[in-house]
Each structure stands twice: as structure tokens, then as C-alpha cells.
Amino acid sequence: MDQSTKIISRPAICCSCSQQCGVLVHLNGKVVTRITGDKKHPSSGGFICPKGAHAHELHYATDRVHVPLKRIGHRGSGDWQEISWEQALDEIADKLKRLLESDGAETVAHSIGTLHGADWGIGERFMNLFGSPNMVGQDKICYGPGAIGETLTYGFGPTAFTYPIPGKTRCIVIWGMRPSASSPLLWRQMLRARAAGAKLVVIDPEFTKEARKADHWLQLKVGTDVALGLGFLHTIINQNLHDTAIARDSLGFDALVERIQDYPLKKVSEICALPSSSIAEVARLVASNGPTIFSAGNGLCQSGNMAVQNGRTVACLVALTGNLNREGGHTIAGPPRDVINNGVAMAVDKLTPKQRAKRLGADDYPFIGAGYDAVDAAMSRRWYEQKHLLSWIATAHEPALWRAIESGEPYSVKALILQYHNPVGGSANANRVARALANKRLELLVAHDLFINASSRLADYVLPASHWLERPFFSYGYGYMAFVGDYLETQHEPLVPEFEHRSDYDLWRDLGRRLGQAEHWPDTATDFWQSLITPAGLDFSEIASRNGPVFGAEVQNPERELYDAPVDYGTPSGKIELSSSLLEQWGLDPLPYFDKPGIFDQEADFPLVLTTGGRVLDGFHQNSQQMPWFRRKRPDPEVRLHPETAKVYGIEDGAWIQIETPVGSVYQRARLTTVLAPGTVHADRWWYPEKGDDPEDPYWVSATNINCCTTDLPEDCDPVIGAWLLRGVPCRVTPSVWKHVDGGSRPEI
Ligand code: SF4
């Protein structure tokens, strides 16, 4: 190295997942040489995981899109012309304007993928100002069902991220979650609490890293979580282990007592494939050894028809075991009091009721449709008259979007802007998604992304996105949703955007300014965020200089102590609602119940149970697929199954096999393991980032992506918010060779 070269280290907040670790970005001139954990950061204290440490690999990936591209061949041909941002935005804005005038704003939709920078989600502001109700995201399968389950019960959520307090928390229940992979900072805190004496219960179909540390591991059958929760409640209530004051003051305790008599332990034991004695033992532990934290993860949210029921059942357990607003248990922090919240920031009130009523999915799912207002009113009454605290879950229904594109029902969607999202890879029923994106009814498809992928390859315009290293940071909780409440953090960008890369904010600002929204778009994302915190007397740069989050009264200005029992919960009755008045109002069962998704009608032909997409530490949804380090480590998709199951079907370790469900079939490499019970099959989420030789499916999606087998059919979706089913799909497996391996045309790593 040139001795005169000076390496400088800039503090930043890693956005390679949602943990928000403080990192140091080491720069040689303008080039990132290393990323390391920042020991001075108060939340992460020097921790960094492989995704964060390798984040600059993604930034410098050789196949990144650096300039705007316009399609010049047929859709998917891969024939592009490089154009300027000005030309791209002028042409896109012109098309949107013409569609607005001819078909109405609702004909324009926007679909967003997972967290990729602090301005993730800002497109909702554009959509509301434009007048379209059709932004879709992954909220329906990512903490949305848990949030609505808790909110229907005690008026705010999710609280599943409440950190245990070592020495105070005495029991931790990890349920459908792998924090060692998905939330390593939370996992570290759980281990500290465990070392200080907390008991650990893990509920997971797989013998995970967490299960290895557990005092009790309940290996339930995939998709039976609600039945297990009702079994817990059966034991707790019938043995008088519940909090009697909570029971007395709640709505519907007697009705719940009656309901749980339908779930005696013998029946629950059969449904969940668990011994009755284990269910009873854990129920007694969580009720009598509190404070207890129930850390419920996305395994529960991705369970289709049972998604909100899972959230409701866990919420009833939190409340009835006396663990709400309890030090060492769950806390409802509420939103920041004086900071402008996310729903208002997203201009939700600018969308007229008439346009909102057209939201795709509004007629099918009450929380997406007319039911949202009652939830919002109750929360607003409780939380300082703030509006739209849960608007982040009330977005349009993604499966309804694909149907609208294909069928023109209930109306045509003619333009779609994808942002950092590859729905052909990540959305349920992926073959149908691919058909929708290729459909001629879709007159304009724009993708704003780092790469050309299985979805953006079909676009009319591909716009080069900036990496999080090129963006400033702002968070008032988790991402932009503000459900932690008393937390705020900012940071300046470590790198000036390179080439023609632009952030989400810059894209929507420039499109908005072309479409009459100029007054709503300050010059920079930092200016915009400053406008949200000015009412609280906070300053973006000053907070950034602290290198760490601002907690507590400074952002929240609480009207009471955190652990006081609220005099008013954010429910319509103001009470904890064990029997939900809103569910009843919506014509749904107000009490928790267990049922299988409709797809199990075909169980006889598909005798195994498929679960998909368990998290790994080195990957974050689809964001890591193009990282060379990740690809070298994970060259092919793997499907895990028990050796006994493999023997029944003549499957050998390492062989390619076919996985079939009533929805579709794909190929993955078998990995035999005893971490799963016989009869359970766990497949990787997958698509190849390298291009193969099949012009119709160059990224091998239809051959290998397990989402070709998952379901978004109405009978499998949650009746409250429409969550689709990624975990617990009936399936079968057969030894089979994927032809591309045979023919040698599979891409080389
Ligand atoms: S856990 Fe890893 S990827 Fe997530 S924020 Fe921390 S360092 Fe980044």
C-alpha cells in the first residue's frame, strides 16, 4: 500500500438487515476496504455479522446496474439502451400522467421488497400523493399479522422485539423465530438473560441453534402453533395460573374459558405431535416463572389462514400470564410522542376515502378495507391522537395485484414500479407472479434495483439503485415503522453515491416533482427526516454526532412510567380484548381457534409437510444472493429432510430431488438431517443470480424457487389481512434429476 494513503473510518448504521448495528466503514480514498463492528456504538458494541462485514461486496459487485436502462427488444429479451435519468424519469412520469387521466390513479401500483436502506418504503408517500391506494409490500408476512393480533388484543404491537432484561426476565419463549440468524443483537441479549438465570423455551419444528440452548424444546408439527397456544391457555386457565386481575378487567375472559375447553391437551397433543405432559409443563413454566417474554417470529406470520390467529393467541398468553407492561416482560412503549409518525410521513391522509376504498384486497380483508378505520380510531384515542400508526400493514394485497394484472379484475393495473424487489423470487405462487409481470396488460414495468434479476429482467426501465453505503440513515424504531416508540437514530451516508446510483428518496422526489408534488418533497432525504423530528426539537446532525440511538423521554416525552398499567388500551373498549370486538364486528370469530388452510384438502396426495425459507445468518431474504461470498458458500438450493423420510422415498444425501405441492414443483438438493422430524421437509428460498441458457427462465426460477410451490390462493390466506402461506404446505418428494445438471447447463459458480 502507498504509505501516503490514509485510511479513514466512518461510523455508519448497517442496513444489510434490520438489526441496525453500528459499524465502521474503512475507506482508502473513496474505496471501502473493510467494514467492522463499531465498539463505540451503544446498541451493538462492536458486533458485526458476515452480511455486514461483506456488505461492500454487494456494493462493488461486477454485475451491478450503474446507469438507467431502457428496454429496446421484446420484454425479457435483455436488449437495453443506456439513457439518462432525466430521460427515464420524463418518460415514466409522462406515462403515469396519461394513465392517471385515462384509467385513474389506482391503475398504477408499487411493490417494495425488504429493508435495504433507511428510506425504504418512502414510495408510499408518492403513491398517496398520486392518489393510488396500491402499494404492496411484505408486511402481510413480516410482523404484520403479529402486530394486528396484538393490536386487536391490547391496542399496540408488535412487542415481540422487547429485549429481555438480564436478571429480571426469568423466562424466554422463542416461538417460530431464529434470532441467532435473524436478530443477532436480540439473541445476544437472550443469552445474557439466560446466563443470568432465565429459562429458555424454544418452539420450532427444527432443532435450531436456539433449541440446543433450550431448557424445553417443543418440536411441534409445522403450522399447528395456534393449537399449541390454546393448549397452553387450557392448562394455565384451568389450573388457575393466570393473572386474575387481568382476567377480571378484560373483555371476553369467560368466552375464552369456554373456547379453550375445545382444546384439551389430548387433542392438542395429537394436532401438534407433542406429548401432553410437555405442553402442560411449559404452560406452567411460562405462567409461574415470569417475567416471561414471548418472542414470536415470522414463522407464525407466514402461516396463511392462521397468521393473525397466531398473533392473537400469543397476545392472549402475554396478557393472561401478566406479562404486559411488566419490567422484564413485554412493554408497550407506544409511538414517539412529538415526532411525526410514519403514517403521517407517508401522507396517508392525502389519499381520499374514495381512492382508499379501491385498494386491492379491500373487499376481501377487513384490515385492508373498511375495518382499518376502527383500529386507527382506537389507537389514535390511546396514543396522543396520532393517526395511522398501523398504516404500514394496511397496504394493498400483493396476490390481488397479480390477479388484477392478469385478469383485469376488479380493474386493470397497467403500471408497476418495483423497488429493490424481485417478486418472481420472493413472492408466493411465483410462476403466476412471473406470468403477471410478463403480461401485455401491464403497459409499464419499472424496476429500481442494484441488479438485473428474475423480475427486473422483464422491466421496461431498470433504474440503478444506490446501496445503503451510499445513503444516510434514519430510524425511529425498526425500519420506518416506529413501533419501538422511544428510540431514534440518525447517521450521515459513509459514501457519496457512485455512477448514476440513486436512493429510493431521490427517485420518488424526482418523479413526484414531475407530477405536481413539488411542495411535498424537500431536497434531500435528510431534509425530509429533519422535518419529522423538528416538532420534537431534535436535530439530525446532532443525533448523528452522538453515534448511537436516542432513547426514552427525549423522543417520547412519556405521560406515565413505562411499566404502569395503562388506564386505556388502544382497543375499541379501552380494555384488553381477549374476545375481539373488531373481529366480531367484521363477521369473524372473535376468539382464537385452530384450523388448517384449504390446501390441506389435498393432503391425501401430498403426505409430507413443507416449510420454507428459514433464516440463515449470512443471508437476508433475497438481498445476499448476489454476494460472491454468499454464493461460494451456498452454491445450490438445499432441501432438508429426515433420513427416515428419505429412505421411504429412496432419496440419497446430496442428490437432486423434486418437491411437489398442489401449487407447483421444483428441484433442490437433498440434505439428510435429524434436526427435522420425519415427515417435515424444509426447502431453501432460492433463485440463481447467474444467468443460464434458458431464455424463458434465465435465473432458473421455475426450476428451483420453492415459492413456485407456496400458495397465495384465497382459501389459504388469512381472513383479516390476507397473509399468504409459506410454512406448512402439504407436499411430496421424489428422487429426480434436474435436467440442467444432467445437461451440464447449470450456471457455474
Ligand atoms: S446483524 Fe449483521 S447485517 Fe444485520 S445490521 Fe448487524 S451487522 Fe448488519
Residues whose N, C-alpha, C, O or C-beta is under 5 A from the ligand:
A	BS01	SF4	C14 S16 C17 S18 Q19 Q20 C21 F47 I48 C49 K51 G52 P184
